[in-house]
Amino acid sequence: MNPKYAAFAALDPFFDIVMRGLTGLVDGDHYFDTIAPDAVFEFRHRFRGYPTKIVGHEALTALYAGYGESMGCTAQTRSW
């Protein structure tokens, strides 16, 4: 793991899926490394307090900052 992105470790499952889908199509070893400095993201769904458009690599990392504090994954087992 790149220590530069350690704060985003909770999002690694998402990043891994995206990176697998982009294999051979983009440069960079981490999801954030594939984002151009002037990339534009527009979101079709509107949620209170969430932007509908962001511009740039830094804006995207800022948007994802803190996700690891509010979500995580726990293993669950079931007995059938």
mmCIF file as gemmi writes it, N, C-alpha and C atoms, coordinates in Angstrom:
data_model
loop_
_atom_site.group_PDB
_atom_site.id
_atom_site.type_symbol
_atom_site.label_atom_id
_atom_site.label_alt_id
_atom_site.label_comp_id
_atom_site.label_asym_id
_atom_site.label_entity_id
_atom_site.label_seq_id
_atom_site.pdbx_PDB_ins_code
_atom_site.Cartn_x
_atom_site.Cartn_y
_atom_site.Cartn_z
_atom_site.occupancy
_atom_site.B_iso_or_equiv
_atom_site.pdbx_formal_charge
_atom_site.auth_seq_id
_atom_site.auth_asym_id
_atom_site.pdbx_PDB_model_num
ATOM 1 N N . MET Axp A 1 ? 0.849 -1.189 0 1 0 ? 1 A 1
ATOM 2 C CA . MET Axp A 1 ? 0 0 0 1 0 ? 1 A 1
ATOM 3 C C . MET Axp A 1 ? 0.888 1.244 0 1 0 ? 1 A 1
ATOM 4 N N . ASN Axp A 2 ? 0.497 2.191 -0.783 1 0 ? 2 A 1
ATOM 5 C CA . ASN Axp A 2 ? 1.208 3.457 -0.845 1 0 ? 2 A 1
ATOM 6 C C . ASN Axp A 2 ? 0.842 4.273 0.397 1 0 ? 2 A 1
ATOM 7 N N . PRO Axp A 3 ? 1.827 4.61 1.247 1 0 ? 3 A 1
ATOM 8 C CA . PRO Axp A 3 ? 1.516 5.367 2.465 1 0 ? 3 A 1
ATOM 9 C C . PRO Axp A 3 ? 0.84 6.705 2.182 1 0 ? 3 A 1
ATOM 10 N N . LYS Axp A 4 ? 1.042 7.216 0.981 1 0 ? 4 A 1
ATOM 11 C CA . LYS Axp A 4 ? 0.414 8.474 0.577 1 0 ? 4 A 1
ATOM 12 C C . LYS Axp A 4 ? -1.112 8.374 0.647 1 0 ? 4 A 1
ATOM 13 N N . TYR Axp A 5 ? -1.634 7.157 0.455 1 0 ? 5 A 1
ATOM 14 C CA . TYR Axp A 5 ? -3.081 6.953 0.423 1 0 ? 5 A 1
ATOM 15 C C . TYR Axp A 5 ? -3.598 6.125 1.601 1 0 ? 5 A 1
ATOM 16 N N . ALA Axp A 6 ? -2.813 6.002 2.658 1 0 ? 6 A 1
ATOM 17 C CA . ALA Axp A 6 ? -3.207 5.194 3.818 1 0 ? 6 A 1
ATOM 18 C C . ALA Axp A 6 ? -4.524 5.67 4.437 1 0 ? 6 A 1
ATOM 19 N N . ALA Axp A 7 ? -4.78 6.954 4.383 1 0 ? 7 A 1
ATOM 20 C CA . ALA Axp A 7 ? -6.02 7.499 4.959 1 0 ? 7 A 1
ATOM 21 C C . ALA Axp A 7 ? -7.261 7.025 4.207 1 0 ? 7 A 1
ATOM 22 N N . PHE Axp A 8 ? -7.081 6.471 3.013 1 0 ? 8 A 1
ATOM 23 C CA . PHE Axp A 8 ? -8.206 6.037 2.186 1 0 ? 8 A 1
ATOM 24 C C . PHE Axp A 8 ? -8.349 4.514 2.164 1 0 ? 8 A 1
ATOM 25 N N . ALA Axp A 9 ? -7.683 3.817 3.075 1 0 ? 9 A 1
ATOM 26 C CA . ALA Axp A 9 ? -7.655 2.344 3.07 1 0 ? 9 A 1
ATOM 27 C C . ALA Axp A 9 ? -9.057 1.729 3.115 1 0 ? 9 A 1
ATOM 28 N N . ALA Axp A 10 ? -10.017 2.378 3.748 1 0 ? 10 A 1
ATOM 29 C CA . ALA Axp A 10 ? -11.377 1.832 3.811 1 0 ? 10 A 1
ATOM 30 C C . ALA Axp A 10 ? -12.006 1.733 2.424 1 0 ? 10 A 1
ATOM 31 N N . LEU Axp A 11 ? -11.504 2.512 1.473 1 0 ? 11 A 1
ATOM 32 C CA . LEU Axp A 11 ? -12.039 2.503 0.115 1 0 ? 11 A 1
ATOM 33 C C . LEU Axp A 11 ? -11.278 1.555 -0.812 1 0 ? 11 A 1
ATOM 34 N N . ASP Axp A 12 ? -10.293 0.829 -0.292 1 0 ? 12 A 1
ATOM 35 C CA . ASP Axp A 12 ? -9.493 -0.064 -1.131 1 0 ? 12 A 1
ATOM 36 C C . ASP Axp A 12 ? -10.324 -1.073 -1.922 1 0 ? 12 A 1
ATOM 37 N N . PRO Axp A 13 ? -11.377 -1.671 -1.37 1 0 ? 13 A 1
ATOM 38 C CA . PRO Axp A 13 ? -12.176 -2.586 -2.197 1 0 ? 13 A 1
ATOM 39 C C . PRO Axp A 13 ? -12.759 -1.899 -3.441 1 0 ? 13 A 1
ATOM 40 N N . PHE Axp A 14 ? -13.237 -0.69 -3.296 1 0 ? 14 A 1
ATOM 41 C CA . PHE Axp A 14 ? -13.741 0.084 -4.442 1 0 ? 14 A 1
ATOM 42 C C . PHE Axp A 14 ? -12.615 0.372 -5.429 1 0 ? 14 A 1
ATOM 43 N N . PHE Axp A 15 ? -11.497 0.877 -4.897 1 0 ? 15 A 1
ATOM 44 C CA . PHE Axp A 15 ? -10.36 1.207 -5.759 1 0 ? 15 A 1
ATOM 45 C C . PHE Axp A 15 ? -9.874 -0.024 -6.516 1 0 ? 15 A 1
ATOM 46 N N . ASP Axp A 16 ? -9.807 -1.168 -5.844 1 0 ? 16 A 1
ATOM 47 C CA . ASP Axp A 16 ? -9.331 -2.408 -6.478 1 0 ? 16 A 1
ATOM 48 C C . ASP Axp A 16 ? -10.227 -2.83 -7.64 1 0 ? 16 A 1
ATOM 49 N N . ILE Axp A 17 ? -11.534 -2.734 -7.454 1 0 ? 17 A 1
ATOM 50 C CA . ILE Axp A 17 ? -12.471 -3.114 -8.523 1 0 ? 17 A 1
ATOM 51 C C . ILE Axp A 17 ? -12.3 -2.187 -9.73 1 0 ? 17 A 1
ATOM 52 N N . VAL Axp A 18 ? -12.221 -0.892 -9.473 1 0 ? 18 A 1
ATOM 53 C CA . VAL Axp A 18 ? -12.052 0.069 -10.57 1 0 ? 18 A 1
ATOM 54 C C . VAL Axp A 18 ? -10.739 -0.187 -11.301 1 0 ? 18 A 1
ATOM 55 N N . MET Axp A 19 ? -9.668 -0.391 -10.547 1 0 ? 19 A 1
ATOM 56 C CA . MET Axp A 19 ? -8.356 -0.6 -11.172 1 0 ? 19 A 1
ATOM 57 C C . MET Axp A 19 ? -8.318 -1.894 -11.989 1 0 ? 19 A 1
ATOM 58 N N . ARG Axp A 20 ? -8.998 -2.932 -11.525 1 0 ? 20 A 1
ATOM 59 C CA . ARG Axp A 20 ? -9.054 -4.162 -12.32 1 0 ? 20 A 1
ATOM 60 C C . ARG Axp A 20 ? -9.764 -3.906 -13.646 1 0 ? 20 A 1
ATOM 61 N N . GLY Axp A 21 ? -10.818 -3.138 -13.607 1 0 ? 21 A 1
ATOM 62 C CA . GLY Axp A 21 ? -11.555 -2.816 -14.831 1 0 ? 21 A 1
ATOM 63 C C . GLY Axp A 21 ? -10.773 -1.943 -15.791 1 0 ? 21 A 1
ATOM 64 N N . LEU Axp A 22 ? -9.825 -1.186 -15.264 1 0 ? 22 A 1
ATOM 65 C CA . LEU Axp A 22 ? -9.031 -0.281 -16.093 1 0 ? 22 A 1
ATOM 66 C C . LEU Axp A 22 ? -7.661 -0.85 -16.468 1 0 ? 22 A 1
ATOM 67 N N . THR Axp A 23 ? -7.421 -2.11 -16.142 1 0 ? 23 A 1
ATOM 68 C CA . THR Axp A 23 ? -6.127 -2.731 -16.422 1 0 ? 23 A 1
ATOM 69 C C . THR Axp A 23 ? -5.735 -2.531 -17.885 1 0 ? 23 A 1
ATOM 70 N N . GLY Axp A 24 ? -4.539 -1.993 -18.08 1 0 ? 24 A 1
ATOM 71 C CA . GLY Axp A 24 ? -4.016 -1.768 -19.421 1 0 ? 24 A 1
ATOM 72 C C . GLY Axp A 24 ? -4.525 -0.511 -20.099 1 0 ? 24 A 1
ATOM 73 N N . LEU Axp A 25 ? -5.425 0.209 -19.459 1 0 ? 25 A 1
ATOM 74 C CA . LEU Axp A 25 ? -6.021 1.394 -20.083 1 0 ? 25 A 1
ATOM 75 C C . LEU Axp A 25 ? -5.546 2.715 -19.48 1 0 ? 25 A 1
ATOM 76 N N . VAL Axp A 26 ? -4.997 2.659 -18.279 1 0 ? 26 A 1
ATOM 77 C CA . VAL Axp A 26 ? -4.58 3.884 -17.589 1 0 ? 26 A 1
ATOM 78 C C . VAL Axp A 26 ? -3.197 3.707 -16.986 1 0 ? 26 A 1
ATOM 79 N N . ASP Axp A 27 ? -2.54 4.83 -16.721 1 0 ? 27 A 1
ATOM 80 C CA . ASP Axp A 27 ? -1.266 4.812 -16.015 1 0 ? 27 A 1
ATOM 81 C C . ASP Axp A 27 ? -1.535 5.026 -14.534 1 0 ? 27 A 1
ATOM 82 N N . GLY Axp A 28 ? -0.687 4.46 -13.703 1 0 ? 28 A 1
ATOM 83 C CA . GLY Axp A 28 ? -0.804 4.648 -12.264 1 0 ? 28 A 1
ATOM 84 C C . GLY Axp A 28 ? -1.114 3.345 -11.566 1 0 ? 28 A 1
ATOM 85 N N . ASP Axp A 29 ? -0.607 3.233 -10.352 1 0 ? 29 A 1
ATOM 86 C CA . ASP Axp A 29 ? -0.805 2.018 -9.563 1 0 ? 29 A 1
ATOM 87 C C . ASP Axp A 29 ? -1.964 2.129 -8.585 1 0 ? 29 A 1
ATOM 88 N N . HIS Axp A 30 ? -2.389 3.315 -8.293 1 0 ? 30 A 1
ATOM 89 C CA . HIS Axp A 30 ? -3.495 3.54 -7.36 1 0 ? 30 A 1
ATOM 90 C C . HIS Axp A 30 ? -4.571 4.333 -8.079 1 0 ? 30 A 1
ATOM 91 N N . TYR Axp A 31 ? -5.801 4.136 -7.666 1 0 ? 31 A 1
ATOM 92 C CA . TYR Axp A 31 ? -6.936 4.851 -8.269 1 0 ? 31 A 1
ATOM 93 C C . TYR Axp A 31 ? -6.665 6.349 -8.4 1 0 ? 31 A 1
ATOM 94 N N . PHE Axp A 32 ? -6.209 6.983 -7.327 1 0 ? 32 A 1
ATOM 95 C CA . PHE Axp A 32 ? -5.979 8.421 -7.374 1 0 ? 32 A 1
ATOM 96 C C . PHE Axp A 32 ? -4.877 8.803 -8.356 1 0 ? 32 A 1
ATOM 97 N N . ASP Axp A 33 ? -3.93 7.906 -8.6 1 0 ? 33 A 1
ATOM 98 C CA . ASP Axp A 33 ? -2.855 8.195 -9.553 1 0 ? 33 A 1
ATOM 99 C C . ASP Axp A 33 ? -3.36 8.228 -10.99 1 0 ? 33 A 1
ATOM 100 N N . THR Axp A 34 ? -4.529 7.704 -11.237 1 0 ? 34 A 1
ATOM 101 C CA . THR Axp A 34 ? -5.081 7.684 -12.599 1 0 ? 34 A 1
ATOM 102 C C . THR Axp A 34 ? -5.888 8.934 -12.926 1 0 ? 34 A 1
ATOM 103 N N . ILE Axp A 35 ? -6.134 9.763 -11.933 1 0 ? 35 A 1
ATOM 104 C CA . ILE Axp A 35 ? -6.984 10.944 -12.102 1 0 ? 35 A 1
ATOM 105 C C . ILE Axp A 35 ? -6.144 12.147 -12.526 1 0 ? 35 A 1
ATOM 106 N N . ALA Axp A 36 ? -6.497 12.753 -13.637 1 0 ? 36 A 1
ATOM 107 C CA . ALA Axp A 36 ? -5.788 13.932 -14.138 1 0 ? 36 A 1
ATOM 108 C C . ALA Axp A 36 ? -5.991 15.114 -13.2 1 0 ? 36 A 1
ATOM 109 N N . PRO Axp A 37 ? -5.002 15.999 -13.13 1 0 ? 37 A 1
ATOM 110 C CA . PRO Axp A 37 ? -5.128 17.171 -12.251 1 0 ? 37 A 1
ATOM 111 C C . PRO Axp A 37 ? -6.353 18.029 -12.565 1 0 ? 37 A 1
ATOM 112 N N . ASP Axp A 38 ? -6.813 18.004 -13.822 1 0 ? 38 A 1
ATOM 113 C CA . ASP Axp A 38 ? -7.955 18.836 -14.203 1 0 ? 38 A 1
ATOM 114 C C . ASP Axp A 38 ? -9.201 18.012 -14.548 1 0 ? 38 A 1
ATOM 115 N N . ALA Axp A 39 ? -9.264 16.783 -14.049 1 0 ? 39 A 1
ATOM 116 C CA . ALA Axp A 39 ? -10.419 15.921 -14.32 1 0 ? 39 A 1
ATOM 117 C C . ALA Axp A 39 ? -11.706 16.562 -13.791 1 0 ? 39 A 1
ATOM 118 N N . VAL Axp A 40 ? -12.798 16.297 -14.48 1 0 ? 40 A 1
ATOM 119 C CA . VAL Axp A 40 ? -14.108 16.829 -14.072 1 0 ? 40 A 1
ATOM 120 C C . VAL Axp A 40 ? -15.025 15.645 -13.762 1 0 ? 40 A 1
ATOM 121 N N . PHE Axp A 41 ? -15.624 15.675 -12.594 1 0 ? 41 A 1
ATOM 122 C CA . PHE Axp A 41 ? -16.597 14.663 -12.189 1 0 ? 41 A 1
ATOM 123 C C . PHE Axp A 41 ? -17.936 15.358 -11.975 1 0 ? 41 A 1
ATOM 124 N N . GLU Axp A 42 ? -18.948 14.858 -12.659 1 0 ? 42 A 1
ATOM 125 C CA . GLU Axp A 42 ? -20.3 15.383 -12.473 1 0 ? 42 A 1
ATOM 126 C C . GLU Axp A 42 ? -21.175 14.234 -11.999 1 0 ? 42 A 1
ATOM 127 N N . PHE Axp A 43 ? -21.946 14.488 -10.953 1 0 ? 43 A 1
ATOM 128 C CA . PHE Axp A 43 ? -22.772 13.459 -10.34 1 0 ? 43 A 1
ATOM 129 C C . PHE Axp A 43 ? -24.237 13.701 -10.679 1 0 ? 43 A 1
ATOM 130 N N . ARG Axp A 44 ? -24.873 12.675 -11.173 1 0 ? 44 A 1
ATOM 131 C CA . ARG Axp A 44 ? -26.276 12.796 -11.605 1 0 ? 44 A 1
ATOM 132 C C . ARG Axp A 44 ? -27.248 12.845 -10.439 1 0 ? 44 A 1
ATOM 133 N N . HIS Axp A 45 ? -26.88 12.234 -9.35 1 0 ? 45 A 1
ATOM 134 C CA . HIS Axp A 45 ? -27.774 12.189 -8.188 1 0 ? 45 A 1
ATOM 135 C C . HIS Axp A 45 ? -27.404 13.308 -7.231 1 0 ? 45 A 1
ATOM 136 N N . ARG Axp A 46 ? -28.407 13.883 -6.637 1 0 ? 46 A 1
ATOM 137 C CA . ARG Axp A 46 ? -28.194 14.997 -5.722 1 0 ? 46 A 1
ATOM 138 C C . ARG Axp A 46 ? -28.485 14.543 -4.292 1 0 ? 46 A 1
ATOM 139 N N . PHE Axp A 47 ? -27.495 14.765 -3.443 1 0 ? 47 A 1
ATOM 140 C CA . PHE Axp A 47 ? -27.626 14.453 -2.029 1 0 ? 47 A 1
ATOM 141 C C . PHE Axp A 47 ? -27.237 15.698 -1.246 1 0 ? 47 A 1
ATOM 142 N N . ARG Axp A 48 ? -28.012 16.001 -0.227 1 0 ? 48 A 1
ATOM 143 C CA . ARG Axp A 48 ? -27.753 17.183 0.575 1 0 ? 48 A 1
ATOM 144 C C . ARG Axp A 48 ? -26.317 17.15 1.113 1 0 ? 48 A 1
ATOM 145 N N . GLY Axp A 49 ? -25.605 18.24 0.919 1 0 ? 49 A 1
ATOM 146 C CA . GLY Axp A 49 ? -24.245 18.353 1.408 1 0 ? 49 A 1
ATOM 147 C C . GLY Axp A 49 ? -23.188 17.712 0.519 1 0 ? 49 A 1
ATOM 148 N N . TYR Axp A 50 ? -23.6 17.148 -0.609 1 0 ? 50 A 1
ATOM 149 C CA . TYR Axp A 50 ? -22.68 16.472 -1.521 1 0 ? 50 A 1
ATOM 150 C C . TYR Axp A 50 ? -22.66 17.257 -2.827 1 0 ? 50 A 1
ATOM 151 N N . PRO Axp A 51 ? -21.486 17.536 -3.37 1 0 ? 51 A 1
ATOM 152 C CA . PRO Axp A 51 ? -21.436 18.356 -4.584 1 0 ? 51 A 1
ATOM 153 C C . PRO Axp A 51 ? -21.984 17.616 -5.802 1 0 ? 51 A 1
ATOM 154 N N . THR Axp A 52 ? -22.45 18.367 -6.774 1 0 ? 52 A 1
ATOM 155 C CA . THR Axp A 52 ? -22.893 17.757 -8.031 1 0 ? 52 A 1
ATOM 156 C C . THR Axp A 52 ? -21.78 17.782 -9.064 1 0 ? 52 A 1
ATOM 157 N N . LYS Axp A 53 ? -20.727 18.562 -8.795 1 0 ? 53 A 1
ATOM 158 C CA . LYS Axp A 53 ? -19.594 18.633 -9.717 1 0 ? 53 A 1
ATOM 159 C C . LYS Axp A 53 ? -18.331 18.977 -8.933 1 0 ? 53 A 1
ATOM 160 N N . ILE Axp A 54 ? -17.241 18.285 -9.259 1 0 ? 54 A 1
ATOM 161 C CA . ILE Axp A 54 ? -15.94 18.639 -8.707 1 0 ? 54 A 1
ATOM 162 C C . ILE Axp A 54 ? -14.942 18.644 -9.851 1 0 ? 54 A 1
ATOM 163 N N . VAL Axp A 55 ? -13.922 19.46 -9.691 1 0 ? 55 A 1
ATOM 164 C CA . VAL Axp A 55 ? -12.9 19.587 -10.727 1 0 ? 55 A 1
ATOM 165 C C . VAL Axp A 55 ? -11.53 19.361 -10.104 1 0 ? 55 A 1
ATOM 166 N N . GLY Axp A 56 ? -10.818 18.389 -10.637 1 0 ? 56 A 1
ATOM 167 C CA . GLY Axp A 56 ? -9.431 18.174 -10.258 1 0 ? 56 A 1
ATOM 168 C C . GLY Axp A 56 ? -9.179 17.013 -9.315 1 0 ? 56 A 1
ATOM 169 N N . HIS Axp A 57 ? -7.954 16.532 -9.429 1 0 ? 57 A 1
ATOM 170 C CA . HIS Axp A 57 ? -7.464 15.427 -8.599 1 0 ? 57 A 1
ATOM 171 C C . HIS Axp A 57 ? -7.572 15.762 -7.115 1 0 ? 57 A 1
ATOM 172 N N . GLU Axp A 58 ? -7.112 16.945 -6.757 1 0 ? 58 A 1
ATOM 173 C CA . GLU Axp A 58 ? -7.131 17.335 -5.342 1 0 ? 58 A 1
ATOM 174 C C . GLU Axp A 58 ? -8.55 17.45 -4.805 1 0 ? 58 A 1
ATOM 175 N N . ALA Axp A 59 ? -9.472 17.93 -5.605 1 0 ? 59 A 1
ATOM 176 C CA . ALA Axp A 59 ? -10.868 18.033 -5.164 1 0 ? 59 A 1
ATOM 177 C C . ALA Axp A 59 ? -11.469 16.649 -4.94 1 0 ? 59 A 1
ATOM 178 N N . LEU Axp A 60 ? -11.08 15.688 -5.776 1 0 ? 60 A 1
ATOM 179 C CA . LEU Axp A 60 ? -11.59 14.33 -5.611 1 0 ? 60 A 1
ATOM 180 C C . LEU Axp A 60 ? -11.05 13.702 -4.332 1 0 ? 60 A 1
ATOM 181 N N . THR Axp A 61 ? -9.759 13.847 -4.075 1 0 ? 61 A 1
ATOM 182 C CA . THR Axp A 61 ? -9.216 13.272 -2.839 1 0 ? 61 A 1
ATOM 183 C C . THR Axp A 61 ? -9.824 13.957 -1.618 1 0 ? 61 A 1
ATOM 184 N N . ALA Axp A 62 ? -10.085 15.243 -1.7 1 0 ? 62 A 1
ATOM 185 C CA . ALA Axp A 62 ? -10.722 15.955 -0.591 1 0 ? 62 A 1
ATOM 186 C C . ALA Axp A 62 ? -12.137 15.427 -0.361 1 0 ? 62 A 1
ATOM 187 N N . LEU Axp A 63 ? -12.844 15.117 -1.445 1 0 ? 63 A 1
ATOM 188 C CA . LEU Axp A 63 ? -14.203 14.589 -1.332 1 0 ? 63 A 1
ATOM 189 C C . LEU Axp A 63 ? -14.203 13.246 -0.604 1 0 ? 63 A 1
ATOM 190 N N . TYR Axp A 64 ? -13.21 12.401 -0.913 1 0 ? 64 A 1
ATOM 191 C CA . TYR Axp A 64 ? -13.135 11.067 -0.307 1 0 ? 64 A 1
ATOM 192 C C . TYR Axp A 64 ? -12.497 11.071 1.083 1 0 ? 64 A 1
ATOM 193 N N . ALA Axp A 65 ? -11.887 12.158 1.482 1 0 ? 65 A 1
ATOM 194 C CA . ALA Axp A 65 ? -11.252 12.226 2.796 1 0 ? 65 A 1
ATOM 195 C C . ALA Axp A 65 ? -12.294 12.001 3.888 1 0 ? 65 A 1
ATOM 196 N N . GLY Axp A 66 ? -11.958 11.19 4.83 1 0 ? 66 A 1
ATOM 197 C CA . GLY Axp A 66 ? -12.865 10.944 5.943 1 0 ? 66 A 1
ATOM 198 C C . GLY Axp A 66 ? -13.799 9.765 5.761 1 0 ? 66 A 1
ATOM 199 N N . TYR Axp A 67 ? -13.884 9.195 4.559 1 0 ? 67 A 1
ATOM 200 C CA . TYR Axp A 67 ? -14.766 8.049 4.362 1 0 ? 67 A 1
ATOM 201 C C . TYR Axp A 67 ? -14.38 6.901 5.279 1 0 ? 67 A 1
ATOM 202 N N . GLY Axp A 68 ? -13.079 6.719 5.492 1 0 ? 68 A 1
ATOM 203 C CA . GLY Axp A 68 ? -12.617 5.625 6.346 1 0 ? 68 A 1
ATOM 204 C C . GLY Axp A 68 ? -13.035 5.768 7.791 1 0 ? 68 A 1
ATOM 205 N N . GLU Axp A 69 ? -13.378 6.969 8.184 1 0 ? 69 A 1
ATOM 206 C CA . GLU Axp A 69 ? -13.813 7.199 9.56 1 0 ? 69 A 1
ATOM 207 C C . GLU Axp A 69 ? -15.276 6.834 9.759 1 0 ? 69 A 1
ATOM 208 N N . SER Axp A 70 ? -16.035 6.802 8.677 1 0 ? 70 A 1
ATOM 209 C CA . SER Axp A 70 ? -17.461 6.575 8.818 1 0 ? 70 A 1
ATOM 210 C C . SER Axp A 70 ? -17.951 5.256 8.249 1 0 ? 70 A 1
ATOM 211 N N . MET Axp A 71 ? -17.057 4.495 7.604 1 0 ? 71 A 1
ATOM 212 C CA . MET Axp A 71 ? -17.497 3.212 7.08 1 0 ? 71 A 1
ATOM 213 C C . MET Axp A 71 ? -16.38 2.201 7.182 1 0 ? 71 A 1
ATOM 214 N N . GLY Axp A 72 ? -16.774 0.982 7.235 1 0 ? 72 A 1
ATOM 215 C CA . GLY Axp A 72 ? -15.819 -0.1 7.327 1 0 ? 72 A 1
ATOM 216 C C . GLY Axp A 72 ? -16.498 -1.402 6.956 1 0 ? 72 A 1
ATOM 217 N N . CYS Axp A 73 ? -15.747 -2.437 6.999 1 0 ? 73 A 1
ATOM 218 C CA . CYS Axp A 73 ? -16.261 -3.743 6.628 1 0 ? 73 A 1
ATOM 219 C C . CYS Axp A 73 ? -16.034 -4.699 7.776 1 0 ? 73 A 1
ATOM 220 N N . THR Axp A 74 ? -17.056 -5.43 8.119 1 0 ? 74 A 1
ATOM 221 C CA . THR Axp A 74 ? -16.911 -6.449 9.143 1 0 ? 74 A 1
ATOM 222 C C . THR Axp A 74 ? -17.333 -7.784 8.561 1 0 ? 74 A 1
ATOM 223 N N . ALA Axp A 75 ? -16.648 -8.812 8.968 1 0 ? 75 A 1
ATOM 224 C CA . ALA Axp A 75 ? -16.985 -10.156 8.494 1 0 ? 75 A 1
ATOM 225 C C . ALA Axp A 75 ? -18.217 -10.644 9.245 1 0 ? 75 A 1
ATOM 226 N N . GLN Axp A 76 ? -19.095 -11.303 8.533 1 0 ? 76 A 1
ATOM 227 C CA . GLN Axp A 76 ? -20.263 -11.884 9.154 1 0 ? 76 A 1
ATOM 228 C C . GLN Axp A 76 ? -20.34 -13.348 8.735 1 0 ? 76 A 1
ATOM 229 N N . THR Axp A 77 ? -20.746 -14.152 9.653 1 0 ? 77 A 1
ATOM 230 C CA . THR Axp A 77 ? -20.929 -15.564 9.325 1 0 ? 77 A 1
ATOM 231 C C . THR Axp A 77 ? -22.38 -15.92 9.587 1 0 ? 77 A 1
ATOM 232 N N . ARG Axp A 78 ? -22.859 -16.858 8.818 1 0 ? 78 A 1
ATOM 233 C CA . ARG Axp A 78 ? -24.243 -17.303 8.982 1 0 ? 78 A 1
ATOM 234 C C . ARG Axp A 78 ? -24.273 -18.812 9.152 1 0 ? 78 A 1
ATOM 235 N N . SER Axp A 79 ? -25.159 -19.221 9.968 1 0 ? 79 A 1
ATOM 236 C CA . SER Axp A 79 ? -25.407 -20.666 10.104 1 0 ? 79 A 1
ATOM 237 C C . SER Axp A 79 ? -26.74 -20.956 9.457 1 0 ? 79 A 1
ATOM 238 N N . TRP Axp A 80 ? -26.724 -21.759 8.459 1 0 ? 80 A 1
ATOM 239 C CA . TRP Axp A 80 ? -27.953 -22.071 7.753 1 0 ? 80 A 1
ATOM 240 C C . TRP Axp A 80 ? -28.537 -23.342 8.258 1 0 ? 80 A 1
